[in-house]
Structures are given as structure tokens and as C-alpha cells.
Amino acid sequence: MPGTEHDETLARITEYLHGLGADHADIGPDTELIESGYLDSLGIVALVAFVEDTFDTEIPEDGFRPGNFTSPRAVAALVAGSRAARAGRP
């Protein structure tokens, strides 16, 4: 059974984070990205660029809150919300 769009988004985000370096290999869906030091402000900007390019979406200014980048799962939820807003869905 194929995964959901959210599952696929989560997997691609996690894969991207793994590619940032050997010390990122243990990142899972619920890993604390900021508190654990995996992402700083520049890392968030790079992640947003990856997300916008990869998923053909735009993160709105109000999306740039630390809570949206706490974990790969939170980032995937941000992508889903951005896609829904772009499509005019609640």
C-alpha cells in the first residue's frame, strides 16, 4: 500500500536532513531539530528553500516560526498547510 502524500513529504524532508552530514544520520520524524542543534537560523532558511523548490510551494511569512521547525514532522505539516492554503482548502 503506497504511503500518503504526508508520509512521502516527511520522508523527503528527513532524507534532506540526513544529507546535511554524518551527524544528522540519526534524525527521525520527531527529532527536535532546533533544540538538538541540527538546525540554526541559516539551516532553517536552507530547509525552507529546499521545501519550496521540492514541493512547489511557498512558505508564507507567518510560517517562519520556530514551532514550525521543531521536527521533520512539524515541517511536513507546514508543507501540507501551505499546499492547502495555495489550493484554497482550509
N, C-alpha and C positions, 0 to 999 in steps of 0.2 A: 504494500500500500504506500503510495507516494506521500511525502510529508506535506504539510500545509505551507502556504506561502510564508507565514511567520517562521516556521521551522527552517525553511530554506534561507530566509533573511538572517536568522540567528546564526546559522551555520556559516554563512559567508562573512559575517561580521567577526565571528570567533576565529575563522581562518585568517582573516586580515590581521587580527591582533596577534595571532601566533607568528605570523611572518615578520613581526617587528623585532624579533630577536629570540635567542635561545632562552632567555629568562622569562619569556612570555608563553612558553610551551604549555604551562600548566593552567592557563586561563580556561575557565569553564563558563557556562551560561550565566552563573550567578556570582562570579568572581567580582569583588569590589575593585574597580579599576582605578579610581582616584585615590581612595584611602590606602590601597596597597602599593601605590606608586607606579602602577603600569601606565597611567596617563597623567600628563600635566597639561597646562593650557595649550601648548603647541601641539601636543598629542591629540587633544580634542579637536583642534582645528583640522589637523590631518585626517582624523577619523570622519569628521563632517564632510570633508572634500571627497573621501572615499565613498561614503554613503550616498552623497548627492550624485556622484558620477556613476556608481554601480547600480543604483536603484532608480535612476532618472527621477529624482525628487528634489525638492528644495526644503531645507530645514528653515522655518521662519525664525526671525529674531527672538521671539519669545521661547523658542525651543532651546536656546543656548543657556540652559540652567543646569547646574551640577547634578541635580536629581535625574536628569535625562541621560547621564553618562556614568551612572554608578556601576553598571554591569552590562555585558553584552545583551542580556535580555531586555534591559531598560532601553538600550539603543535600538534594538529591533522594534520595540513598542513605539518609540519615537518615529521610526521609519513608517510603521503602519499608520500612525496618526497623521503623518504628513501626506502619505498617499491618499488616505481617506479624505482629508481636507481638500486636496487637489482635485479629487474626483467629485467633491461636493457631497460626500457622505458624512454623517455625524460620527 
